Amino acid sequence: MPTYRVLINQKATGDYVTSATREDAYFEIASSMALTYEDTVQFEEVNAPAQSMADQHM
């Protein structure tokens, strides 16, 4: 599943969401924070975070 970086009103929130679709990602964000009808929500698909060094040695 893709991971998306969340932007609200063109500003990065520092939040990331992993969802099958952008619509699912929007539902997850909208249910976890208070949004107004004036807010714009955008998603930028990002690569999955790299594994930590500890994970690579297992």
VEXSE-291333 format. One record per residue: z, y, x of N, C-alpha, C in turn; residue in one letter. Coordinates in pm, whole numbers. Each point is the difference from the previous one (the first is absolute). Example, Ala and Ser with C-alpha at 12.3 -4.5 7.8 and 13.67 -1.06 7.14 Angstrom:
BEGIN
n_z 780	n_y -569	n_x 1319	ca_z 0	ca_y 119	ca_x -89	c_z 0	c_y 120	c_x 90	residu A
n_z -72	n_y 105	n_x -35	ca_z 6	ca_y 119	ca_x 82	c_z 73	c_y 109	c_x -77	residu S
end
This chain:
BEGIN
n_z 0	n_y -119	n_x 84	ca_z 0	ca_y 119	ca_x -84	c_z 0	c_y 124	c_x 88	residu M
n_z -71	n_y 101	n_x -41	ca_z -2	ca_y 123	ca_x 79	c_z 131	c_y 79	c_x -11	residu P
n_z 27	n_y 75	n_x 104	ca_z 114	ca_y 91	ca_x 4	c_z -53	c_y 142	c_x -7	residu T
n_z 62	n_y 80	n_x -82	ca_z -43	ca_y 139	ca_x -20	c_z 109	c_y 98	c_x 41	residu Y
n_z -41	n_y 109	n_x 64	ca_z 91	ca_y 111	ca_x 27	c_z -6	c_y 91	c_x -122	residu R
n_z 114	n_y 49	n_x -44	ca_z 9	ca_y 79	ca_x -123	c_z -1	c_y 149	c_x 33	residu V
n_z -89	n_y 73	n_x -69	ca_z -4	ca_y 146	ca_x 11	c_z 19	c_y 57	c_x -141	residu L
n_z 88	n_y 96	n_x -12	ca_z 20	ca_y 69	ca_x -127	c_z -28	c_y 148	c_x 24	residu I
n_z -91	n_y 54	n_x -81	ca_z -44	ca_y 139	ca_x 15	c_z -50	c_y 25	c_x 141	residu N
n_z -75	n_y -96	n_x 53	ca_z -65	ca_y 6	ca_x 131	c_z 99	c_y 3	c_x 116	residu Q
n_z 124	n_y -42	n_x -23	ca_z 101	ca_y -6	ca_x 106	c_z 51	c_y -142	c_x 12	residu K
n_z 6	n_y -49	n_x 123	ca_z 51	ca_y -135	ca_x 24	c_z 147	c_y -7	c_x -39	residu A
n_z 36	n_y -106	n_x -69	ca_z 139	ca_y -16	ca_x -43	c_z 81	c_y -84	c_x 99	residu T
n_z -69	n_y -70	n_x 88	ca_z 69	ca_y -93	ca_x 89	c_z 16	c_y -137	c_x -63	residu G
n_z -48	n_y -13	n_x -124	ca_z 9	ca_y -127	ca_x -71	c_z -129	c_y -80	c_x 15	residu D
n_z 16	n_y -131	n_x 1	ca_z -113	ca_y -92	ca_x 4	c_z 19	c_y -100	c_x -113	residu Y
n_z -110	n_y -46	n_x -57	ca_z 7	ca_y -99	ca_x -107	c_z -107	c_y -106	c_x 27	residu V
n_z 35	n_y -123	n_x -24	ca_z -94	ca_y -111	ca_x 14	c_z -28	c_y -53	c_x -139	residu T
n_z -128	n_y 6	n_x -40	ca_z -40	ca_y -42	ca_x -134	c_z -141	c_y -56	c_x 5	residu S
n_z -32	n_y -80	n_x -100	ca_z -133	ca_y -59	ca_x -8	c_z -107	c_y 106	c_x -26	residu A
n_z 34	n_y 103	n_x -79	ca_z -96	ca_y 104	ca_x -34	c_z 68	c_y 137	c_x 8	residu T
n_z -82	n_y 105	n_x 3	ca_z 55	ca_y 136	ca_x -2	c_z 72	c_y 28	c_x -132	residu R
n_z -49	n_y -59	n_x -108	ca_z 66	ca_y 19	ca_x -130	c_z 141	c_y -60	c_x 2	residu E
n_z 13	n_y -118	n_x 59	ca_z 133	ca_y -60	ca_x 13	c_z 90	c_y 84	c_x 89	residu D
n_z -57	n_y 56	n_x 106	ca_z 76	ca_y 86	ca_x 90	c_z 49	c_y 124	c_x -75	residu A
n_z -86	n_y 59	n_x -83	ca_z 39	ca_y 117	ca_x -78	c_z 115	c_y -35	c_x -95	residu Y
n_z -11	n_y -114	n_x -68	ca_z 106	ca_y -41	ca_x -93	c_z 133	c_y -15	c_x 74	residu F
n_z -6	n_y -59	n_x 118	ca_z 124	ca_y -19	ca_x 77	c_z 62	c_y 134	c_x 40	residu E
n_z -83	n_y 94	n_x 45	ca_z 50	ca_y 132	ca_x 40	c_z 50	c_y 77	c_x -123	residu I
n_z -77	n_y -1	n_x -108	ca_z 38	ca_y 76	ca_x -119	c_z 130	c_y -53	c_x -61	residu A
n_z 28	n_y -127	n_x 18	ca_z 123	ca_y -54	ca_x -57	c_z 120	c_y 21	c_x 92	residu S
n_z -25	n_y 44	n_x 124	ca_z 112	ca_y 17	ca_x 94	c_z 34	c_y 145	c_x 30	residu S
n_z -81	n_y 95	n_x -46	ca_z 33	ca_y 142	ca_x 22	c_z -46	c_y 84	c_x -118	residu M
n_z 65	n_y 112	n_x -15	ca_z -33	ca_y 90	ca_x -112	c_z -125	c_y 80	c_x 35	residu A
n_z -104	n_y -19	n_x -78	ca_z -124	ca_y 74	ca_x 18	c_z -24	c_y 86	c_x -123	residu L
n_z -64	n_y 113	n_x 20	ca_z -40	ca_y 84	ca_x -113	c_z -149	c_y -15	c_x -22	residu T
n_z -49	n_y 52	n_x -110	ca_z -143	ca_y -7	ca_x -27	c_z -80	c_y 82	c_x 101	residu Y
n_z 65	n_y 93	n_x 69	ca_z -69	ca_y 82	ca_x 100	c_z -10	c_y -67	c_x 137	residu E
n_z 78	n_y -104	n_x 23	ca_z -2	ca_y -69	ca_x 129	c_z -128	c_y -81	c_x 17	residu D
n_z -55	n_y 5	n_x 119	ca_z -112	ca_y -88	ca_x 34	c_z 51	c_y -105	c_x 98	residu T
n_z -36	n_y -122	n_x -27	ca_z 42	ca_y -112	ca_x 84	c_z -125	c_y -58	c_x 64	residu V
n_z 3	n_y -13	n_x 132	ca_z -111	ca_y -58	ca_x 74	c_z 53	c_y -112	c_x 87	residu Q
n_z -90	n_y -93	n_x 31	ca_z 35	ca_y -111	ca_x 85	c_z -102	c_y -11	c_x 112	residu F
n_z 48	n_y -18	n_x 122	ca_z -86	ca_y -27	ca_x 114	c_z 28	c_y -141	c_x 47	residu E
n_z -103	n_y -82	n_x 1	ca_z 20	ca_y -137	ca_x 45	c_z 23	c_y 0	c_x 151	residu E
n_z 101	n_y -72	n_x 42	ca_z 34	ca_y -8	ca_x 142	c_z 3	c_y -146	c_x 41	residu V
n_z -11	n_y -24	n_x 130	ca_z 13	ca_y -135	ca_x 51	c_z 144	c_y -45	c_x -15	residu N
n_z 18	n_y -128	n_x -13	ca_z 136	ca_y -54	ca_x -9	c_z 73	c_y 33	c_x 128	residu A
n_z 128	n_y 30	n_x -8	ca_z 76	ca_y 32	ca_x 121	c_z -7	c_y -114	c_x 101	residu P
n_z -7	n_y 35	n_x 125	ca_z -5	ca_y -101	ca_x 106	c_z 129	c_y -79	c_x 1	residu A
n_z -11	n_y -125	n_x 38	ca_z 119	ca_y -83	ca_x 11	c_z 87	c_y 50	c_x 114	residu Q
n_z 129	n_y -15	n_x -17	ca_z 91	ca_y 39	ca_x 107	c_z -13	c_y -98	c_x 115	residu S
n_z 45	n_y 40	n_x 116	ca_z -5	ca_y -87	ca_x 117	c_z 80	c_y -127	c_x -25	residu M
n_z 112	n_y 8	n_x -70	ca_z 82	ca_y -117	ca_x -29	c_z -78	c_y -100	c_x -85	residu A
n_z -77	n_y 49	n_x -97	ca_z -78	ca_y -88	ca_x -85	c_z -111	c_y -69	c_x 78	residu D
n_z -57	n_y 67	n_x 99	ca_z -110	ca_y -56	ca_x 76	c_z 43	c_y -115	c_x 90	residu Q
n_z 128	n_y -6	n_x 35	ca_z 48	ca_y -104	ca_x 89	c_z 45	c_y -125	c_x -75	residu H
n_z -5	n_y 2	n_x -129	ca_z 45	ca_y -116	ca_x -79	c_z -110	c_y -101	c_x -14	residu M
end
